[in-house]
């Protein structure tokens, strides 16, 4: 009864008896992380990356920021600096 230390975004899962699952790789040794990334590159088809991420230029960033805020962008947005 000491209050809620969890972020508010977790509460709907708790209230609906849902499970929030994920991978915490912060404490994973760098060599193991590199191995995991290499395996993803090898195992996932090229088409996966096209649907999971959009590459934009720095000049396009303000336009994409509006789209992201308005929930019109899915996946990751990679900003190419040069």
N, C-alpha and C positions, 0 to 999 in steps of 0.2 A: 504494500500500500504506500510505497514511497514515490509514487508518480510513474509516469511513462517516459522511459529514456529512449524509446524507439522513434525513428522519424515518422511523421504522420502518414507517409506513403505506405507503410507496412501495416497500419491498423486495419484496412479493409480485408487483408488476408487473414488476420487474427480473428476478426469479427465473424467471418464466414467459414471459419475452421479450414482455411486453405493453407497450402504449403508454399513457402517462398524458397525456391531452390536456386542454387547458383554455384559458381566455382570461385574460390578465393585463392588466387595465385600469388598474392603478395609475398607470402613466406616461402614460396617454391624457389629453390636454387636457380640461378640464371641459366646454368647448363641444361637443366631439365625443361625450363621454359623454352629455350632455343630448340630443343628436341621436339617439343609439342608444336611449336610454330612450323617447323620443318615438315612435320607429319601432316599438319593441316594443308600446307601448300601441295604436298604430294597426293593426299587423299581426296581433297575437294575438287570438283570440276571447275574449270575456268569460269563457267557461267554463274557459279555461286557468287563470285566476287562482283560480277556485274550487277547482280540483283541486290547484294548486301550493302553496296557502297556507291556513292556518286562522287566523282572527282570534279571540283570546280576551281576556278581561278580566284585569286585574291580580289580581283575587281568584281566578281560575282557574289562575294560574301555578303554584302548588305542585302541584296535581293533574296538570297537564300535564307538569311537570318529571319526575314519576315515570314517566309514560307515555313521555316522550322517552328517559329512561335505560333503560327496559325495551324499547326499540326498537319501540314500538307506534304511533309517529307518523311519517307520511311527509310530505315537503315542508317548507315553512317554517311557523313559528308566529309570528304577529305579536301582540304584546301591546299592546292598546289601553289607554292610561293613563287617559283620560277618556271 
